[in-house]
């Protein structure tokens, strides 16, 4: 995200991705159990006053159908629902202006931003931040997207898919939204706008890879627990306990697809496949560097989540009995 670091260095702030003070703030929180106090108010270009805080704010770029709803729930558990703010990526500049206009205490009360948005909020706010995101195997993602549209009457494409009785293959090839959801991860992470009516290109892929170099953590839906543990290390979280949300039941998975459906998806998501492979290699290298400690952490977090799932089922059972 060009300009972020330059703006913050000019103001005496740490780099918004990896600036000095960020890791020490994270360590302070782990040691004391408290978030670091906000820093002084700084005068920013355009005569806008924004609060510069030592602790990095989290910006979660949510690519649709990648496990982001569950990760959003993790963020709310970590910071408190009142300290996590949803951002409308289709109106990113307007959202940033609204945030800039907030009273300083209100802005200081936000620890994390999340939403379907391009990279750029940190630049617009000119404050220290850490970007995180999740990617997903593109075939699994498109299958999930199609079945979500089918079962969700409020989805924008639902009426079109149902009225035209679109199969998965026709959805990928003919849907009015195909240029948006095909290579959708590349588009979100590499484009400068969510509203541009253009498909992703090789240039978009190159921009996405460049942007991801500066993210704190780029995880994978298929390695969700490991991704969360990397975020825990990066951001000073407590153990990330969660309950999977928006999980499709009964839909086919990639290995069960008809050849024609799989081929149609693969042919139209080559950029996403390239990006997914790129992230998969980087994630594997990062995980390997942290073994065997990360393996021990995996045992802990999976046991915690198993215990929570059992407790939730028992609570639901008691509720039905009552």
C-alpha positions in Angstrom: 0.0 0.0 0.0 2.2 2.8 -1.2 2.4 6.0 0.9 1.5 4.4 4.2 5.1 4.2 5.5 6.1 7.6 4.1 3.1 9.4 5.8 3.7 7.8 9.2 7.5 8.4 9.1 6.8 12.1 8.3 4.6 12.3 11.4 7.1 10.4 13.6 4.8 7.3 13.7 6.0 3.8 13.3 5.5 2.1 9.9 1.8 1.2 9.7 2.7 -2.5 9.0 5.9 -3.2 10.9 6.8 0.0 12.7 8.9 0.4 15.8 6.8 0.1 19.0 4.3 -2.3 17.6 5.9 -5.5 18.8 6.7 -4.0 22.2 3.1 -2.9 22.6 2.0 -6.5 21.8 4.5 -7.8 24.4 3.2 -5.2 27.0 -0.3 -6.6 26.5 0.8 -10.2 27.0 2.8 -9.3 30.1 0.2 -7.1 31.8 -3.1 -8.3 30.4 -3.9 -4.7 29.4 -3.8 -2.9 26.1 -1.2 -0.1 25.9 -2.5 3.4 26.5 -3.3 5.6 23.4 -0.5 8.0 22.4 -0.8 11.7 21.6 -3.0 13.3 19.0 -1.1 14.2 15.8 -2.0 16.8 13.1 -2.4 15.0 9.8 -2.5 16.4 6.3 -5.8 18.1 5.4 -6.1 19.5 9.0 -7.6 16.3 10.2 -6.9 15.2 13.8 -6.6 11.4 14.3 -5.4 9.6 17.4 -2.0 7.9 16.9 -1.9 4.9 19.2 1.2 2.8 20.0 -0.7 -0.5 19.7 -1.4 -1.5 16.1 -4.9 -1.6 14.9 -6.0 -4.7 13.1 -7.5 -4.4 9.6 -9.0 -7.7 8.4 -9.5 -7.8 4.7 -12.4 -10.3 4.3 -12.5 -12.1 1.0 -16.0 -13.6 0.7 -16.4 -17.3 1.4 -13.0 -17.9 2.9 -13.9 -18.5 6.6 -14.0 -14.8 7.3 -17.3 -14.8 9.3 -15.7 -17.1 11.8 -12.5 -15.0 11.9 -14.7 -12.0 12.5 -16.2 -13.8 15.5 -12.7 -14.5 16.8 -11.8 -10.8 16.5 -14.9 -9.9 18.6 -13.9 -12.5 21.2 -10.4 -11.1 21.4 -11.2 -7.4 21.5 -14.9 -7.2 22.5 -17.7 -6.7 20.0 -17.9 -3.0 20.8 -14.2 -2.5 19.8 -14.5 -4.2 16.3 -16.0 -2.0 13.5 -17.4 -3.2 10.2 -16.2 -1.2 7.2 -18.1 -1.0 3.9 -15.4 -1.5 1.3 -17.7 -0.2 -1.5 -17.5 3.2 0.2 -14.0 3.0 1.6 -13.1 6.7 1.3 -16.4 7.8 2.8 -15.9 5.3 5.6 -12.4 6.7 6.3 -13.7 10.3 6.3 -16.4 9.2 8.8 -13.8 7.6 11.0 -11.6 10.7 10.8 -14.5 12.8 12.0 -15.1 10.7 15.1 -14.3 12.2 18.5 -10.9 11.0 19.6 -12.1 8.8 22.4 -14.5 7.0 19.9 -11.7 6.4 17.4 -9.4 5.2 20.2 -12.0 2.7 21.2 -11.7 0.8 17.9 -9.1 -2.0 18.0 -10.0 -3.8 14.7 -11.7 -3.0 11.4 -13.0 -5.7 9.2 -15.0 -5.9 5.9 -15.1 -6.8 2.3 -12.7 -4.0 1.2 -9.5 -3.5 -0.8 -6.2 -2.7 0.9 -6.1 1.0 1.7 -7.9 1.8 5.0 -4.6 2.0 6.9 -3.3 4.5 4.3 -6.5 6.6 4.5 -6.3 6.7 8.3 -2.6 7.1 8.4 -2.2 5.2 11.7 -0.2 2.1 12.6 -2.0 -1.0 11.6 -1.6 -4.7 10.9 -3.4 -6.3 8.0 -4.6 -9.9 8.1 -6.6 -12.0 5.7 -7.6 -15.5 4.8 -7.5 -17.2 1.4 -9.2 -20.4 0.3 -8.7 -23.0 -2.4 -10.5 -21.3 -5.4 -12.5 -24.4 -6.4 -13.9 -24.9 -2.9 -14.5 -21.2 -2.6 -16.6 -21.0 -5.8 -18.6 -24.1 -4.9 -19.3 -22.6 -1.5 -20.3 -19.3 -3.1 -22.7 -20.9 -5.5 -24.5 -22.9 -2.8 -24.6 -19.9 -0.5 -26.4 -17.9 -3.3 -28.8 -20.8 -3.9 -29.9 -21.0 -0.3 -29.9 -17.2 0.5 -32.9 -15.3 -0.9 -31.4 -12.0 0.0 -28.2 -12.7 -2.0 -27.9 -10.4 -5.0 -27.6 -13.2 -7.5 -30.2 -15.5 -5.9 -33.2 -14.6 -8.1 -31.1 -14.9 -11.3 -29.7 -18.3 -10.4 -33.0 -19.7 -9.3 -35.1 -18.2 -12.2 -32.6 -19.4 -14.8 -32.1 -22.7 -13.0 -28.3 -22.2 -13.2 -26.1 -25.2 -12.7 -22.7 -24.6 -11.0 -21.1 -24.6 -14.4 -23.5 -22.0 -15.9 -23.1 -19.9 -12.7 -19.4 -19.7 -13.2 -19.7 -19.1 -17.0 -22.8 -17.0 -17.4 -23.8 -15.3 -14.1 -23.9 -11.5 -14.2 -21.6 -11.6 -11.2 -19.1 -13.9 -12.7 -16.5 -11.2 -13.4 -16.6 -10.3 -9.7 -16.5 -13.7 -7.9 -14.2 -15.5 -10.4 -10.7 -14.6 -9.3 -12.4 -12.8 -6.5 -9.6 -13.1 -4.0 -7.1 -11.6 -6.4 -9.5 -8.8 -7.1 -10.1 -7.9 -3.5 -6.4 -8.0 -2.5 -5.0 -6.4 -5.7 -7.5 -3.9 -6.9 -7.9 -0.4 -5.6 -11.7 -0.3 -5.6 -14.5 -2.8 -4.9 -16.8 -1.0 -7.4 -14.7 -1.1 -10.5 -16.6 -3.1 -13.2 -13.6 -4.9 -14.4 -12.3 -8.5 -13.9 -8.9 -9.3 -12.3 -5.9 -9.3 -14.6 -2.2 -10.3 -14.3 -1.5 -6.8 -13.1 -4.1 -7.3 -10.3 -2.4 -10.5 -9.3 1.0 -8.8 -9.2 -0.4 -6.0 -7.0 -2.1 -8.6 -4.7 1.2 -10.4 -4.1 3.0 -7.1 -3.5 0.3 -6.0 -1.0 0.5 -9.4 0.9 4.2 -8.9 1.5 3.3 -6.3 4.1 0.5 -8.2 5.8 1.1 -9.4 9.3 -0.5 -12.8 8.6 -2.0 -14.3 5.5 -3.7 -17.5 6.4 -5.6 -20.2 4.6 -9.1 -21.4 5.4 -7.9 -25.0 5.0 -5.3 -24.3 7.7 -7.5 -22.2 9.9 -6.1 -23.2 13.3 -2.5 -22.7 12.3 -3.5 -19.4 10.7 -5.1 -18.3 14.0 -2.1 -19.3 16.0 0.1 -17.1 13.8 -2.2 -14.2 14.4 -2.1 -14.9 18.1 1.7 -14.6 17.9 1.7 -11.5 15.7 -1.0 -9.6 17.6 -0.6 -10.8 21.2 -4.0 -12.6 21.4 -5.1 -15.0 24.1 -6.0 -18.5 22.9 -8.3 -18.1 19.9 -11.5 -20.1 20.8 -14.2 -20.0 18.2 -17.3 -21.7 16.9 -17.4 -22.2 13.1 -20.0 -20.0 11.5 -21.8 -20.1 8.1 -20.6 -23.6 7.5 -22.5 -25.2 4.5 -24.0 -28.6 5.2 -24.7 -31.1 2.5 -23.0 -29.3 -0.4 -20.4 -31.2 -2.6 -16.7 -30.6 -2.1 -14.0 -30.2 -4.8 -13.2 -34.0 -5.0 -16.8 -34.8 -5.6 -17.4 -32.4 -8.5 -18.3 -33.4 -12.0 -15.3 -32.9 -14.3 -17.1 -30.3 -16.3 -17.9 -28.2 -13.2 -14.3 -28.4 -11.9 -12.9 -27.5 -15.3 -15.1 -24.5 -15.7 -14.1 -23.2 -12.2 -10.4 -23.9 -12.8 -10.3 -22.2 -16.2 -11.9 -19.0 -14.8 -9.9 -18.8 -11.5 -6.3 -19.2 -12.7 -5.2 -16.0 -11.0 -6.7 -17.1 -7.7 -5.1 -20.5 -8.0 -1.7 -18.8 -8.5 -2.3 -16.5 -5.5 -3.4 -19.4 -3.4 -0.3 -21.4 -4.3 1.9 -18.4 -3.5 0.3 -18.0 -0.1 0.4 -21.7 0.6 4.1 -21.9 0.1 4.8 -18.9 2.3 2.5 -20.1 5.0 4.2 -23.6 5.0 7.6 -21.9 5.4 6.4 -19.8 8.3 4.8 -22.8 10.0 7.9 -24.9 9.6 10.1 -22.3 11.2 7.9 -22.4 14.3 7.8 -26.2 14.8 7.6 -28.0 17.2 6.2 -25.2 19.4 3.4 -24.5 17.0 2.4 -28.2 17.1 2.1 -28.0 20.8 0.0 -24.9 20.5 -2.3 -26.7 18.0 -3.0 -29.4 20.5 -4.0 -26.8 23.1 -6.2 -24.7 20.9 -8.0 -27.7 19.4 -8.6 -29.1 22.8 -10.0 -25.7 23.9 -12.3 -25.6 20.9 -13.4 -29.2 21.4 -14.3 -28.4 25.0 -16.2 -25.3 23.9 -18.1 -27.2 21.2 -19.2 -29.8 23.8 -20.3 -27.1 26.2 -22.3 -25.4 23.5 -24.0 -28.6 22.6 -24.9 -29.3 26.2 -26.2 -25.8 26.6 -28.4 -26.2 23.5 -29.7 -29.5 24.8 -30.6 -28.0 28.1 -32.3 -25.1 26.4 -34.5 -27.5 24.3 -35.3 -29.6 27.4 -36.4 -26.5 29.2 
